[in-house]
Amino acid sequence: MCQTQDHHKWSRRQFLFHSGIIAAGSMLLGNMPVAKTMANPLTTALHQTETDKIIVFLKLNGGNDGLNMVIPHHSSVGNSVYRSLRPNLAQIANQDYNSATLLNGVNHTTGNSSDQLFALPDAMNPLMPLWDNQQMAIVHNVGYMDQNFSHFTSSDIWATNAENDLADPRRANGSIGRYYDYLLPSFLEAPLEYPPALVIGGSSMLNFRGVEDTQYDLVFSSPAQFYQTALSGQIFSTEGIDTDCYQGEERIFLRNVANNAFRYGNTIKEAYNQAMNNALYANTNLSEKMGIIARLIKGGLPTKAYWTSIDGFDTHAMQKTGHATLLEDVAWAIHAFYEDLAAKGMDKRVIVFAYSEFGRTVTQNGNTNQSGTDHGTVSPMMIFGSGIQGGFYGSFPHLVEDIVDYGLHKRFAFTGNSIDFRSIYAALLRDWWCMHPDDVALIMGDNYFDTRLNQLIGQPCTPQQADQGANIVLAHIADPNNNQQIEIKYAMRQNGSINLTLLANQEYRLLAGVYHKAGSYTFYLNKNDFPTLLPGDYTYVLEANGETVKRSMRIF
């Protein structure tokens, strides 16, 4: 049995985290099939976790005016002040909205009824079935301290969960990228057959960048580019390149290497072709992108994070009509998306988090019907899905006491009643993606849990403490070149002796017992060396420097 020669160093992925914090490791890689290929590659979900739940991030690009989206209808929440601050922009009852879009529901933060205190504009009426069925949550007053009013910088802060501080080391990588660093420590050495994250309509996202500049997202800049891959199964086209010259041959070679290395194209093509849309989507760019995402989810693509966006929310002028059109686009796209998923019973697996980099000023620009608003601070955020507990969260900002003058404009202040946007990410990681709070804090760089969001997920999963020390990492993956072999990958921050054992038939079998220098290593578990191992679930254990890590795997 190859005990000493079957482990050797792999160095491309070291498990350092950010600013000296070490990744607690890949706690979520259990129960992973080890066969190299199966009849349907979509079933080879190599990063199966305690949950197969999905998050779709929908960004309202430009800074959404939340005050005209979640309208303070009742006098108790400042309707008269709202109308005085926006004489040309305020949404007027029985004109811009009516009784059909009044919002009845509880505020889960206060426990009090919020019936008919707020309303959506008529343009968002397609969302009312989701609201009435408690599948839509509105989180009031979301933002961050010391708001940066730059679209680019504020978007980066949302992507990275950094502070508005150039010295914050988190600014270089994304919060979901760090999650994937944690989840997939051997991603560079053993890339998946599907993208961990998928962007439809955009560029490579900082959200999905890991600490070592690993980019976990596959990007389609437009639906048209996506359809090309869905049709051909190729990420990069090799057509139309002159092969008579050496440069052309090299370009084809490099593109084919990329296609073969990532193997995303065929997986995406297969998922897309295995499903159809079961809802009528509007003829808009956003609805088209949401339809693509729904079809991929229904087709079995194991991707857990999607990102898409809609432009136009930088409404400095001509806001009232234009903003309503944008909100109507969002409402119909979300409505069709969940109708589509529900047709196959998949709506319980998917959350849509609709957010914007900031809100708008409380006061309008100018005093004409062509007025708009400038860059603001806090704004309500919307979260959708039958897996959430719909209703209100947080406190609506006071339209007098919470307003601060910024020269020509009045903006909401970020106060103790505001909700830090990072607490929404923390709640989703803990309660939707089943991460232990200690591990979430490690990824986020701080503890952002907010008890006001504890009821956001209808049936929160029960995260387990990672059975992983601060100094060792353990994971496994199928050997891409040998379907009889499993690669067990582990890493150590400190020098020391290790024992790697396999629990089989109630007995521990020693796989490796050696002294290592700090670094990353692979042990090749060849099934031919263990003829008595029958198909089933097994546990493998790493002991090093006084710490113990256990993982589960399935042998076919």
RODO-2510 file (C-alpha; in nm, 4 decimals, decimal comma):
residues 556
     n   res          X          Y          Z
     1     m     0,0000     0,0000     0,0000
     2     c     0,1354     0,3385    -0,1033
     3     q     0,1492     0,5214     0,2276
     4     t     0,4611     0,7320     0,2010
     5     q     0,4905     0,7967    -0,1713
     6     d     0,1266     0,8876    -0,2240
     7     h     0,1489     1,2289    -0,0661
     8     h     0,3393     1,5214    -0,2058
     9     k     0,3280     1,8932    -0,1893
    10     w     0,0832     2,1118    -0,3766
    11     s     0,1485     2,4812    -0,3443
    12     r    -0,0846     2,6912    -0,5612
    13     r    -0,3480     2,7190    -0,2936
    14     q    -0,2175     2,8164     0,0456
    15     f    -0,4861     2,8632     0,3000
    16     l    -0,4076     3,2124     0,4187
    17     f    -0,7078     3,4362     0,4514
    18     h    -0,6956     3,8153     0,4692
    19     s    -0,4759     4,0384     0,6877
    20     g    -0,3170     3,7361     0,8524
    21     i    -0,6415     3,5568     0,9352
    22     i    -0,6126     3,1890     0,8408
    23     a    -0,9031     3,0124     0,6765
    24     a    -1,0643     2,7713     0,9150
    25     g    -1,1014     2,5508     0,6122
    26     s    -1,3411     2,3744     0,3882
    27     m    -1,6029     2,2589     0,6341
    28     l    -1,8653     2,2206     0,3640
    29     l    -1,7086     1,9622     0,1341
    30     g    -1,8616     1,6552     0,2909
    31     n    -2,0676     1,3872     0,1190
    32     m    -1,9039     1,4427    -0,2164
    33     p    -1,9150     1,1746    -0,4871
    34     v    -1,5717     1,0552    -0,5908
    35     a    -1,6408     0,9088    -0,9320
    36     k    -1,4545     1,0892    -1,2075
    37     t    -1,7551     1,0973    -1,4382
    38     m    -2,1167     0,9960    -1,4148
    39     a    -2,3986     0,9551    -1,6629
    40     n    -2,5048     1,3124    -1,5980
    41     p    -2,2244     1,5504    -1,5007
    42     l    -2,4784     1,7811    -1,3442
    43     t    -2,5114     1,5332    -1,0588
    44     t    -2,1426     1,5699    -0,9736
    45     a    -2,2001     1,8569    -0,7344
    46     l    -1,8450     1,8645    -0,6083
    47     h    -1,9140     2,1199    -0,3394
    48     q    -2,2290     1,9698    -0,1940
    49     t    -2,2828     2,1254     0,1428
    50     e    -2,5383     2,0919     0,4166
    51     t    -2,7571     2,2913     0,1775
    52     d    -2,8184     2,3094    -0,1959
    53     k    -2,9727     2,6535    -0,1642
    54     i    -2,9060     2,9322    -0,4117
    55     i    -2,8733     3,3097    -0,3873
    56     v    -2,9383     3,5355    -0,6859
    57     f    -2,7910     3,8810    -0,6341
    58     l    -2,9861     4,1437    -0,8283
    59     k    -2,8201     4,4839    -0,8306
    60     l    -3,0203     4,7960    -0,9074
    61     n    -2,7348     4,9901    -1,0629
    62     g    -2,7074     5,3612    -0,9977
    63     g    -2,8567     5,4069    -0,6530
    64     n    -3,2229     5,3163    -0,6145
    65     d    -3,4608     5,5714    -0,4657
    66     g    -3,6069     5,3573    -0,1909
    67     l    -3,8249     5,6369    -0,0608
    68     n    -4,0331     5,6262    -0,3786
    69     m    -4,0288     5,2471    -0,3792
    70     v    -4,1447     5,1796    -0,0226
    71     i    -4,3750     5,4776     0,0125
    72     p    -4,4519     5,6197     0,3598
    73     h    -4,8303     5,6138     0,3149
    74     h    -4,9577     5,6748     0,6665
    75     s    -4,9245     5,9959     0,8664
    76     s    -4,7548     5,8041     1,1480
    77     v    -4,4542     5,7368     0,9240
    78     g    -4,4372     6,0938     0,7912
    79     n    -4,6475     6,1056     0,4760
    80     s    -4,7045     6,4810     0,5010
    81     v    -4,3333     6,5486     0,5537
    82     y    -4,2495     6,3198     0,2630
    83     r    -4,4808     6,5110     0,0318
    84     s    -4,3461     6,8470     0,1446
    85     l    -3,9865     6,7409     0,0826
    86     r    -4,0742     6,6142    -0,2649
    87     p    -4,3475     6,8364    -0,4057
    88     n    -4,2953     6,7081    -0,7622
    89     l    -4,1665     6,3560    -0,6936
    90     a    -4,3717     6,2192    -0,4059
    91     q    -4,5912     5,9205    -0,4855
    92     i    -4,9534     6,0234    -0,4285
    93     a    -5,2286     5,7917    -0,3057
    94     n    -5,4956     5,7084    -0,5657
    95     q    -5,2705     5,8589    -0,8289
    96     d    -4,9382     5,6726    -0,8200
    97     y    -5,0564     5,3913    -0,5959
    98     n    -5,3861     5,2659    -0,4595
    99     s    -5,5316     5,0219    -0,2121
   100     a    -5,4114     4,7236    -0,4173
   101     t    -5,0482     4,7980    -0,3310
   102     l    -5,0894     4,8907     0,0348
   103     l    -4,8630     4,6630     0,2380
   104     n    -5,0185     4,4641     0,5215
   105     g    -4,7862     4,2630     0,7387
   106     v    -4,5906     4,2386     1,0589
   107     n    -4,2591     4,4035     1,1314
   108     h    -4,0488     4,1139     1,2538
   109     t    -3,8091     4,3493     1,4307
   110     t    -4,0700     4,5187     1,6480
   111     g    -4,3342     4,2465     1,6484
   112     n    -4,5955     4,5108     1,5665
   113     s    -4,8359     4,5218     1,2766
   114     s    -4,7306     4,7489     0,9909
   115     d    -5,0626     4,7267     0,8107
   116     q    -5,1108     5,0016     0,5550
   117     l    -4,8249     5,2140     0,6844
   118     f    -4,6400     5,1726     0,3567
   119     a    -4,7222     5,1069    -0,0043
   120     l    -4,5549     5,0041    -0,3254
   121     p    -4,6118     5,2123    -0,6376
   122     d    -4,8664     5,0768    -0,8839
   123     a    -4,5782     4,9822    -1,1105
   124     m    -4,4756     4,7123    -0,8619
   125     n    -4,8178     4,5510    -0,8360
   126     p    -4,6839     4,2220    -0,9867
   127     l    -4,4995     4,1680    -0,6567
   128     m    -4,8131     4,1750    -0,4429
   129     p    -4,8796     3,7980    -0,4673
   130     l    -4,5303     3,7367    -0,3273
   131     w    -4,5881     3,9900    -0,0511
   132     d    -4,9304     3,8486     0,0376
   133     n    -4,7824     3,4976     0,0561
   134     q    -4,4983     3,6172     0,2828
   135     q    -4,2414     3,5491     0,0135
   136     m    -4,1130     3,9064     0,0020
   137     a    -3,9232     4,0861     0,2767
   138     i    -3,8470     4,4566     0,2959
   139     v    -3,5534     4,5535     0,5149
   140     h    -3,5759     4,9215     0,6064
   141     n    -3,2913     5,1641     0,6466
   142     v    -2,9996     4,9597     0,5062
   143     g    -2,6568     5,1095     0,4400
   144     y    -2,3244     5,1626     0,6096
   145     m    -2,1481     5,4206     0,8237
   146     d    -1,9654     5,7053     0,6475
   147     q    -2,1394     5,6531     0,3160
   148     n    -1,9230     5,7000     0,0085
   149     f    -2,1309     5,8673    -0,2599
   150     s    -1,9257     5,7309    -0,5512
   151     h    -2,1067     5,4639    -0,7516
   152     f    -1,7849     5,2687    -0,8008
   153     t    -1,6473     5,2878    -0,4486
   154     s    -1,9807     5,2212    -0,2828
   155     s    -2,0406     4,9222    -0,5126
   156     d    -1,6969     4,7895    -0,4177
   157     i    -1,7787     4,8283    -0,0489
   158     w    -2,0967     4,6254    -0,0982
   159     a    -1,8997     4,3613    -0,2889
   160     t    -1,6181     4,3280    -0,0368
   161     n    -1,7974     4,4188     0,2895
   162     a    -1,5070     4,6562     0,3575
   163     e    -1,5286     4,9786     0,5496
   164     n    -1,5138     5,3117     0,3681
   165     d    -1,1408     5,3106     0,4382
   166     l    -0,8640     5,2687     0,1815
   167     a    -0,6567     5,0795     0,4404
   168     d    -0,9174     4,8046     0,4881
   169     p    -0,7537     4,4860     0,3485
   170     r    -1,0920     4,3429     0,2547
   171     r    -1,1187     4,5884    -0,0337
   172     a    -0,9148     4,3565    -0,2584
   173     n    -1,1530     4,0597    -0,2542
   174     g    -1,5218     3,9826    -0,2282
   175     s    -1,7230     3,8443     0,0592
   176     i    -1,8617     3,5618    -0,1580
   177     g    -1,5139     3,5059    -0,3021
   178     r    -1,3820     3,4533     0,0497
   179     y    -1,6724     3,2156     0,1122
   180     y    -1,5575     3,0113    -0,1885
   181     d    -1,1955     3,0265    -0,0685
   182     y    -1,3259     2,8646     0,2472
   183     l    -1,5484     2,6186     0,0656
   184     l    -1,3105     2,5162    -0,2136
   185     p    -0,9501     2,5291    -0,0897
   186     s    -0,8252     2,3190    -0,3826
   187     f    -1,0209     2,4998    -0,6540
   188     l    -0,7115     2,5947    -0,8555
   189     e    -0,5738     2,2423    -0,8513
   190     a    -0,9068     2,0716    -0,9174
   191     p    -1,1502     2,3106    -1,0896
   192     l    -1,5139     2,2145    -1,0860
   193     e    -1,7102     2,1141    -1,3930
   194     y    -1,9437     2,4083    -1,3367
   195     p    -1,8860     2,7667    -1,2270
   196     p    -1,9192     2,8321    -0,8535
   197     a    -2,0725     3,1693    -0,9444
   198     l    -2,2327     3,2886    -1,2651
   199     v    -2,2729     3,6478    -1,3865
   200     i    -2,5328     3,7192    -1,6541
   201     g    -2,4908     4,0687    -1,7948
   202     g    -2,1829     4,2342    -1,6487
   203     s    -1,8108     4,1946    -1,6060
   204     s    -1,6041     3,9830    -1,3703
   205     m    -1,7274     4,0730    -1,0255
   206     l    -1,5249     4,1766    -0,7237
   207     n    -1,7958     3,9988    -0,5200
   208     f    -1,6581     3,6638    -0,6376
   209     r    -1,2834     3,7315    -0,6177
   210     g    -1,0882     3,5266    -0,3646
   211     v    -0,7991     3,6321    -0,1476
   212     e    -0,5372     3,5054    -0,3925
   213     d    -0,7110     3,6750    -0,6874
   214     t    -0,8929     3,3529    -0,7718
   215     q    -1,1993     3,4509    -0,9718
   216     y    -1,4869     3,2148    -0,9006
   217     d    -1,7370     3,3576    -1,1450
   218     l    -1,7999     3,2799    -1,5086
   219     v    -1,9147     3,5951    -1,6836
   220     f    -2,1478     3,6417    -1,9767
   221     s    -2,1546     4,0083    -2,0675
   222     s    -2,4965     3,9727    -2,2295
   223     p    -2,7718     3,7189    -2,2894
   224     a    -2,6505     3,6931    -2,6497
   225     q    -2,3085     3,5786    -2,5350
   226     f    -2,4709     3,3258    -2,3049
   227     y    -2,6842     3,1824    -2,5854
   228     q    -2,3707     3,1269    -2,7920
   229     t    -2,2276     2,9057    -2,5175
   230     a    -2,5611     2,7314    -2,4598
   231     l    -2,5731     2,6487    -2,8304
   232     s    -2,2118     2,5429    -2,8853
   233     g    -2,0931     2,4315    -2,5438
   234     q    -1,7856     2,6514    -2,5889
   235     i    -1,6926     2,9438    -2,3691
   236     f    -1,4483     3,0782    -2,6289
   237     s    -1,5202     3,0381    -2,9966
   238     t    -1,2497     2,8843    -3,2143
   239     e    -1,4223     2,9758    -3,5371
   240     g    -1,3025     3,2471    -3,7709
   241     i    -0,9374     3,2272    -3,6665
   242     d    -0,6752     3,1995    -3,9411
   243     t    -0,4903     2,8718    -3,8845
   244     d    -0,2405     2,9326    -4,1632
   245     c    -0,0246     3,1350    -3,9304
   246     y     0,1417     3,0225    -3,6126
   247     q    -0,0291     3,2942    -3,4089
   248     g    -0,3730     3,1687    -3,5127
   249     e    -0,2891     2,8136    -3,4129
   250     e    -0,1654     2,9350    -3,0772
   251     r    -0,4825     3,1332    -3,0175
   252     i    -0,6951     2,8281    -3,0949
   253     f    -0,4771     2,6176    -2,8679
   254     l    -0,5095     2,8631    -2,5796
   255     r    -0,8840     2,8909    -2,6239
   256     n    -0,9233     2,5143    -2,6366
   257     v    -0,7112     2,4841    -2,3230
   258     a    -0,9450     2,7271    -2,1517
   259     n    -1,2489     2,5371    -2,2749
   260     n    -1,1125     2,2011    -2,1656
   261     a    -0,9653     2,3246    -1,8378
   262     f    -1,2837     2,4765    -1,7069
   263     r    -1,5268     2,2417    -1,8784
   264     y    -1,7994     2,4895    -1,7972
   265     g    -1,9401     2,5263    -2,1448
   266     n    -2,0790     2,1764    -2,1916
   267     t    -2,2162     2,1672    -1,8369
   268     i    -2,3981     2,4952    -1,8917
   269     k    -2,5248     2,3801    -2,2303
   270     e    -2,6568     2,0596    -2,0759
   271     a    -2,8327     2,2384    -1,7909
   272     y    -2,9898     2,4919    -2,0222
   273     n    -3,1144     2,2233    -2,2602
   274     q    -3,2575     2,0058    -1,9825
   275     a    -3,5168     2,2636    -1,8810
   276     m    -3,7641     2,5054    -2,0292
   277     n    -3,9125     2,8261    -1,8978
   278     n    -4,2595     2,7749    -1,7512
   279     a    -4,3570     3,1392    -1,7165
   280     l    -4,4149     3,4314    -1,9479
   281     y    -4,1283     3,6780    -1,9152
   282     a    -4,1544     4,0383    -2,0279
   283     n    -3,9592     4,1441    -2,3341
   284     t    -3,6918     4,3273    -2,1354
   285     n    -3,3231     4,2706    -2,0770
   286     l    -3,3681     4,1979    -1,7059
   287     s    -3,6516     3,9516    -1,7608
   288     e    -3,4451     3,7744    -2,0241
   289     k    -3,1525     3,7386    -1,7815
   290     m    -3,3753     3,6178    -1,4995
   291     g    -3,5296     3,3650    -1,7386
   292     i    -3,1840     3,2294    -1,8207
   293     i    -3,1001     3,1919    -1,4515
   294     a    -3,4296     3,0140    -1,3805
   295     r    -3,3718     2,7727    -1,6661
   296     l    -3,0188     2,6885    -1,5494
   297     i    -3,1393     2,6267    -1,1944
   298     k    -3,4219     2,4048    -1,3173
   299     g    -3,1776     2,2245    -1,5460
   300     g    -2,9712     2,1152    -1,2469
   301     l    -2,6664     2,3441    -1,2673
   302     p    -2,5114     2,3165    -0,9177
   303     t    -2,3956     2,6819    -0,9158
   304     k    -2,4910     2,8392    -0,5822
   305     a    -2,4461     3,2114    -0,6555
   306     y    -2,5788     3,4131    -0,9482
   307     w    -2,5444     3,7846    -1,0133
   308     t    -2,7265     4,0090    -1,2553
   309     s    -2,8311     4,3722    -1,2692
   310     i    -3,0506     4,6383    -1,4190
   311     d    -2,9167     4,9826    -1,5069
   312     g    -3,0766     5,3258    -1,4938
   313     f    -3,1310     5,4013    -1,1245
   314     d    -2,9059     5,7098    -1,1213
   315     t    -3,2117     5,9306    -1,1471
   316     h    -3,0805     6,2875    -1,1219
   317     a    -3,3587     6,4176    -1,3482
   318     m    -3,6869     6,3058    -1,5050
   319     q    -3,7190     6,0598    -1,2193
   320     k    -4,0858     6,0077    -1,1586
   321     t    -4,1789     5,8346    -1,4826
   322     g    -3,8415     5,6733    -1,5495
   323     h    -3,8063     5,5291    -1,2008
   324     a    -4,1538     5,3777    -1,2140
   325     t    -4,0656     5,2073    -1,5431
   326     l    -3,7537     5,0550    -1,3885
   327     l    -3,9445     4,9293    -1,0848
   328     e    -4,2091     4,7777    -1,3100
   329     d    -3,9335     4,5942    -1,4990
   330     v    -3,7946     4,4569    -1,1716
   331     a    -4,1399     4,3568    -1,0476
   332     w    -4,2380     4,1617    -1,3593
   333     a    -3,8980     3,9920    -1,3793
   334     i    -3,9181     3,8716    -1,0176
   335     h    -4,2822     3,7699    -1,0583
   336     a    -4,2073     3,5554    -1,3642
   337     f    -3,8895     3,4128    -1,2093
   338     y    -4,0697     3,2678    -0,9078
   339     e    -4,3674     3,1526    -1,1121
   340     d    -4,1153     2,9712    -1,3322
   341     l    -3,9359     2,8044    -1,0399
   342     a    -4,2603     2,7172    -0,8615
   343     a    -4,3798     2,5252    -1,1675
   344     k    -4,1072     2,2699    -1,0876
   345     g    -4,1240     2,3051    -0,7097
   346     m    -3,7847     2,4749    -0,6941
   347     d    -3,8874     2,8126    -0,5529
   348     k    -3,8038     2,7040    -0,1975
   349     r    -3,4358     2,6651    -0,2915
   350     v    -3,3762     3,0143    -0,4294
   351     i    -3,3495     3,3555    -0,2688
   352     v    -3,3251     3,6771    -0,4697
   353     f    -3,1514     3,9620    -0,2898
   354     a    -3,2260     4,2932    -0,4640
   355     y    -2,9926     4,5719    -0,3545
   356     s    -2,8397     4,9000    -0,4665
   357     e    -2,5147     5,0731    -0,3791
   358     f    -2,6967     5,3566    -0,1989
   359     g    -3,0305     5,5353    -0,1819
   360     r    -3,1136     5,8869    -0,2960
   361     t    -3,1445     6,2236    -0,1280
   362     v    -3,4596     6,2840     0,0725
   363     t    -3,5105     6,6159    -0,1050
   364     q    -3,5628     6,6517    -0,4781
   365     n    -3,3478     6,8447    -0,7260
   366     g    -3,5198     7,1638    -0,8370
   367     n    -3,8906     7,2295    -0,8284
   368     t    -4,0247     7,1064    -1,1606
   369     n    -4,1857     6,7943    -1,2955
   370     q    -3,8450     6,7052    -1,4422
   371     s    -3,6843     6,6848    -1,0984
   372     g    -3,4777     6,3959    -0,9736
   373     t    -3,2663     6,3117    -0,6712
   374     d    -2,8960     6,2969    -0,5946
   375     h    -2,6819     6,0245    -0,4352
   376     g    -2,8039     5,9376    -0,0895
   377     t    -2,7392     5,6996     0,1964
   378     v    -2,9658     5,4302     0,3422
   379     s    -3,2405     5,2631     0,1431
   380     p    -3,4767     4,9675     0,1808
   381     m    -3,3635     4,6349     0,0360
   382     m    -3,5869     4,3554    -0,0912
   383     i    -3,5413     3,9800    -0,0442
   384     f    -3,7635     3,7258    -0,2160
   385     g    -3,8389     3,3559    -0,1988
   386     s    -4,0647     3,1026    -0,0324
   387     g    -3,7738     3,0141     0,1952
   388     i    -3,7886     3,3496     0,3735
   389     q    -4,0328     3,4912     0,6264
   390     g    -4,1840     3,7845     0,4434
   391     g    -4,2739     4,1172     0,5975
   392     f    -4,0813     4,4137     0,7315
   393     y    -3,7483     4,4203     0,9131
   394     g    -3,5759     4,7139     1,0770
   395     s    -3,7059     5,0635     1,1441
   396     f    -3,8171     5,3127     0,8845
   397     p    -3,6001     5,6256     0,9220
   398     h    -3,7688     5,9233     1,0832
   399     l    -3,8371     6,1876     0,8209
   400     v    -3,7366     6,4703     1,0552
   401     e    -3,5024     6,3449     1,3251
   402     d    -3,2945     6,1197     1,0994
   403     i    -3,2353     6,3762     0,8251
   404     v    -2,9056     6,5641     0,7903
   405     d    -2,8334     6,8668     0,5713
   406     y    -2,5586     6,8126     0,3132
   407     g    -2,5322     7,1546     0,1563
   408     l    -2,8136     7,1765    -0,0981
   409     h    -2,9537     6,8373    -0,0084
   410     k    -3,1010     6,6502     0,2827
   411     r    -3,0027     6,2886     0,3312
   412     f    -3,0865     6,0223     0,5840
   413     a    -2,8289     5,9724     0,8577
   414     f    -2,6915     5,6275     0,9322
   415     t    -2,8025     5,5863     1,2941
   416     g    -2,8291     5,3171     1,5563
   417     n    -3,1654     5,2257     1,4031
   418     s    -3,0085     5,1649     1,0624
   419     i    -2,9117     4,8145     0,9496
   420     d    -2,5575     4,7557     0,8277
   421     f    -2,5827     4,5815     0,4900
   422     r    -2,3198     4,3318     0,6030
   423     s    -2,5634     4,1915     0,8562
   424     i    -2,7840     4,0739     0,5674
   425     y    -2,4881     3,8882     0,4173
   426     a    -2,4092     3,7396     0,7597
   427     a    -2,7689     3,6214     0,8051
   428     l    -2,7748     3,4596     0,4599
   429     l    -2,4426     3,2811     0,5150
   430     r    -2,5487     3,1507     0,8546
   431     d    -2,9179     3,0718     0,8058
   432     w    -2,9370     3,0017     0,4314
   433     w    -2,5951     2,8544     0,3525
   434     c    -2,5577     2,6854     0,6935
   435     m    -2,2284     2,8320     0,8092
   436     h    -2,1407     2,8432     1,1763
   437     p    -2,1425     3,2003     1,3130
   438     d    -1,7719     3,1805     1,3994
   439     d    -1,6927     3,0874     1,0404
   440     v    -1,9166     3,3625     0,9046
   441     a    -1,7358     3,6178     1,1193
   442     l    -1,4062     3,4877     0,9860
   443     i    -1,5167     3,5340     0,6258
   444     m    -1,6784     3,8713     0,6880
   445     g    -1,3832     3,9978     0,8888
   446     d    -1,5978     4,0898     1,1881
   447     n    -1,9185     3,9955     1,3666
   448     y    -2,2048     4,1632     1,1795
   449     f    -2,4937     3,9565     1,3117
   450     d    -2,8026     4,1636     1,3849
   451     t    -3,0770     4,0096     1,5957
   452     r    -3,3317     4,2175     1,4037
   453     l    -3,2791     3,9787     1,1109
   454     n    -3,3019     3,6534     1,3053
   455     q    -3,6400     3,5655     1,1543
   456     l    -3,5509     3,6501     0,7947
   457     i    -3,5083     3,2867     0,6892
   458     g    -3,8309     3,0983     0,7478
   459     q    -3,6678     2,7717     0,8518
   460     p    -3,3025     2,8495     0,9154
   461     c    -3,0682     2,5571     0,8850
   462     t    -2,8676     2,4566     1,1888
   463     p    -2,5035     2,5374     1,1238
   464     q    -2,2486     2,3045     1,2729
   465     q    -1,9226     2,4266     1,4133
   466     a    -1,6515     2,3465     1,1651
   467     d    -1,4629     2,0495     1,3020
   468     q    -1,1540     2,2226     1,1759
   469     g    -0,8774     2,3883     1,3685
   470     a    -0,7326     2,7270     1,2925
   471     n    -0,4153     2,5697     1,1579
   472     i    -0,5237     2,2764     0,9400
   473     v    -0,7479     2,2320     0,6378
   474     l    -0,8879     1,9051     0,5006
   475     a    -1,0879     1,8278     0,1855
   476     h    -1,1158     1,5678    -0,0898
   477     i    -1,1953     1,5483    -0,4582
   478     a    -1,2033     1,2894    -0,7347
   479     d    -0,8746     1,2456    -0,9182
   480     p    -0,9483     1,3949    -1,2634
   481     n    -0,7116     1,1448    -1,4273
   482     n    -0,8045     0,8255    -1,2449
   483     n    -1,1581     0,7290    -1,1527
   484     q    -1,0263     0,4690    -0,9075
   485     q    -0,8498     0,7344    -0,7051
   486     i    -0,9479     1,0040    -0,4581
   487     e    -0,7300     1,3027    -0,3778
   488     i    -0,7341     1,3898    -0,0082
   489     k    -0,5938     1,7404     0,0257
   490     y    -0,4754     1,8883     0,3501
   491     a    -0,2746     2,1866     0,4648
   492     m    -0,0852     2,2863     0,7786
   493     r     0,0115     2,6277     0,8983
   494     q     0,2756     2,4944     1,1362
   495     n     0,5427     2,2255     1,1090
   496     g     0,4492     1,8996     1,2778
   497     s     0,3580     1,5346     1,2566
   498     i     0,0291     1,4257     1,1033
   499     n    -0,1835     1,1142     1,1161
   500     l    -0,4298     1,0694     0,8311
   501     t    -0,6688     0,7812     0,8946
   502     l    -0,9758     0,6278     0,7352
   503     l    -1,2644     0,4966     0,9436
   504     a    -1,3952     0,1777     0,7792
   505     n    -1,5959    -0,1031     0,9377
   506     q    -1,5587     0,0623     1,2787
   507     e    -1,1800     0,0499     1,2459
   508     y    -0,9331     0,3281     1,1781
   509     r    -0,6802     0,2531     0,9048
   510     l    -0,3655     0,4610     0,8940
   511     l    -0,3169     0,6250     0,5551
   512     a    -0,0198     0,8449     0,6355
   513     g     0,1829     0,9170     0,9462
   514     v     0,4657     1,1577     0,8652
   515     y     0,6316     1,4822     0,9674
   516     h     0,5569     1,7798     0,7425
   517     k     0,6769     2,1319     0,7109
   518     a     0,4036     2,3931     0,6939
   519     g     0,2337     2,3767     0,3555
   520     s    -0,0257     2,1988     0,1486
   521     y    -0,0225     1,8279     0,0600
   522     t    -0,2180     1,5606    -0,1270
   523     f    -0,2669     1,1958    -0,0340
   524     y    -0,3846     0,9714    -0,3182
   525     l    -0,6324     0,7149    -0,1902
   526     n    -0,6402     0,4419    -0,4559
   527     k    -0,9365     0,2089    -0,4200
   528     n    -0,7306    -0,0782    -0,5606
   529     d    -0,5132    -0,0565    -0,2480
   530     f    -0,8239    -0,1117    -0,0333
   531     p    -1,0034    -0,4093    -0,1929
   532     t    -1,2285    -0,4538     0,1110
   533     l    -1,3756    -0,1036     0,0818
   534     l    -1,7309    -0,1472    -0,0383
   535     p    -1,9374     0,1364    -0,1866
   536     g    -2,0700     0,3576     0,0893
   537     d    -2,0008     0,6519     0,3178
   538     y    -1,6708     0,6788     0,5011
   539     t    -1,5007     0,9168     0,7407
   540     y    -1,1408     1,0289     0,7103
   541     v    -0,9574     1,2063     0,9894
   542     l    -0,6541     1,4355     1,0056
   543     e    -0,4687     1,4836     1,3361
   544     a    -0,1959     1,7477     1,3511
   545     n    -0,0528     1,9774     1,6176
   546     g    -0,3167     1,8851     1,8709
   547     e    -0,6064     1,9504     1,6323
   548     t    -0,8428     1,6996     1,4716
   549     v    -1,0494     1,7395     1,1534
   550     k    -1,3072     1,4888     1,0275
   551     r    -1,4641     1,4709     0,6833
   552     s    -1,7140     1,2435     0,5100
   553     m    -1,6917     1,1030     0,1588
   554     r    -1,8841     0,8594    -0,0524
   555     i    -1,7136     0,5794    -0,2412
   556     f    -1,8955     0,4285    -0,5382
***
